[in-house]
Amino acid sequence: MRKPTLITWQPTDEITKGFFEVVKFDMNFGDKGLTITLVDKMKTTVDITYDKSTNYLGDYVVSFRYTSEIPMSMLASQAKEARDKSRLNNFETCFYKAVDSDYLDRFKPVFPGDLAGGLEHHIYPVDTGIVEVISDYVPSITLTKRRLNVD
């Protein structure tokens, strides 16, 4: 299995500045799409929502999977290299897009013509591993900061 090349991906500036180390996550796939919910140590929540139809397949995403940390530790050096190239500091949160990945290549033959070139492999590091999504569009991102109770 070849190792993919990773590039850092920050769908919104809010993610970089207002979201820190993921300590909890949840995934929900249903009739309204795929939602990945990440919660950081400050209880800030990020909802990543894939709720549009993909071209050709007519589903919300082409594929998604969760892999635990140990099998995916092989990506650690690629993630560090991508972070170094982007000049992000170690406290800034980012996600990744994988270029030239086996997972992505598996689905390209299913898509006719130019549609295969529009597929992207999105990677979301979570507390215990990674969540990966193959899609042909960028999801919506909603960041919700925890409100402090003021009496």
Secondary structure, 3 states (H helix, E strand, C coil): CCCCEEEEECCCHHHHHHCCCEEEEEEEEECCEEEEEEEECCCCEEEEEECCCCCCCCCCCCEEEEEEHHHHHHHHHHHHHHHHHHCCCCCCCCEEEEECCHHHHCCHHHCCHHHHHHCEEEEEEECCEEEEEEECCCCEEEEECCCCCCC
